[in-house]
Amino acid sequence: MKKLISAVAVAAVLAVPAISFAQATQPLTRAEVRAQLVELEKAGYNPATNDIDYPQNLQAAQQRVEEERMAAGNTSGYGAPAAGTSAAGK
């Protein structure tokens, strides 16, 4: 029984750093969120009038913003993932 308790304690001690490392990303600031909203509005998204086609209109605006970033050479890692394909094999 003591070995089981020791094993659980060791596992918990080893798991805590992994959990704390996973939460190391910082949340966005209010200014960053506002800047992203301005980018989306410049790309044609209007949150006040696009409620009917909400997901499609937002995703289309995000795609336009990402295309503008890629065309400008900004590949900072923020934004939607780049669409593409890959192949492997012979």
Order of alpha helices (4+ residues) and beta strands (2+ residues): alpha-alpha-alpha
